[in-house]
Amino acid sequence: MRTLTCALVEDSNVHRILLEKTIEKNNQLELKYSFNNGIDALKILNFNTIDILFLDIEMPLMNGFEFLSRLQSNPQIVITSQNPIYALQAYEFNVTDYLLKPFTKIRFDIAIKKAKEKVKTTIQELPEHKIIVKHNLKQVELNIHTILWIEALGDYVKVITRQRNYVVLSTLSAFQKKIGKQHFLRIHKSYIVNLKMVERYNHQYIEIHDKKLPISRTKNLELDKLLNYLD
């Protein structure tokens, strides 16, 4: 299996340096990012994919749980904490493991083995037309073929399918990268549509599932070409 990419968020300089050295000594791991606070970490990790995130809970400005609730990506989460009282709450976030500091190399290796198995399972089992999104603090498997449209909702996007809707912390641009451009087009600053779901359209709006969505003038020509191609 390939090397697993890692990031860590730890406000203690001592613990951060120790964990950096522990990761660097493991030939199965590659440390990509190291942060001393959650705010800086979100600016990078919400737009970059990693396999494993090592995360402290008790941090200033933003604690570990606040961080997880705002994290858009879905890495394997390994909590590193000096306090066992957060363990139950941590598993509500579907964390991979919970390491109590100071932890031994043997205990660290067990956590890595768990993460590695989960990453491998995800790669093997998730078809190309499915993605993992975080909805209501839980990871949800979403079939992109069922998406009708996606709309901007402040710091979130609302994903509309025939079965149900999902509210995901993401920008429209970031979400479009996640689903790919095939059969999807951003027709407006606030909307991305599944072109296969379009029922009718003119140069002012698209209609999908009895919903009229506005079209930006600059998208009319591109929309015509893509819809004619799909036909």
Secondary structure, 3 states (H helix, E strand, C coil): CCCEEEEEECCCHHHHHHHHHHHHCCCCEEEEEEECCHHHHHHHHCCCCCCEEEECCCCCCCCHHHHHHHCCCCCEEEEEECCHHHHHHHHCCCCCEEEECCCCHHHHHHHHHHHHHHHHHHHHHCCCCEEEEEECCEEEEEEHHHEEEEEEECCEEEEEECCCEEEEECCHHHHHHHHCCCCEEEEECCEEEEHHHCCEECCCEEEECCEEEECCHHHHHHHHHHHHHHC
